[in-house]
């Protein structure tokens, strides 16, 4: 990388600098009425219960009968997707057999789609189960699909604790739709 080159990742600024009061205001503005088994503070429940007309704003790229797909607002890598059951549940044992099947079907389908579209060299696919395991949203199960490329770890992540994502979330949403 040359001396005058710049790396832009403007969506990360909110994650780095947003204070608690600003975050609460943003969440309140985006709040919608949710069903009785949903958590009104959960961003996945909010996406499930919001209207499809707001899918782009919420980065929802698919809805199926029992599952939903949302772009990770603070991605680890380009193409980082979240696949979740629509129903708010925190334990694998809470899932119905139908939800398990549909989750696996969608994980497979979206991994294949990313493979065709982005040509990664591999994937990290996983679930952080519980706060101690790194779940930022421990009350609503969600799987991460993270495309990986040989050499995608570099000095920015190793030294600067920063990741560089080369594609905007809007562009990724558009390409998946």
Helices and strands as residue ranges (DSSP letters): H 12-17, H 20-30, H 43-49, G 52-54, H 55-58, E 60-63, E 67-71, E 81-85, G 92-94, H 97-118, E 122-127, G 131-133, E 142-148, H 155-158, H 169-176
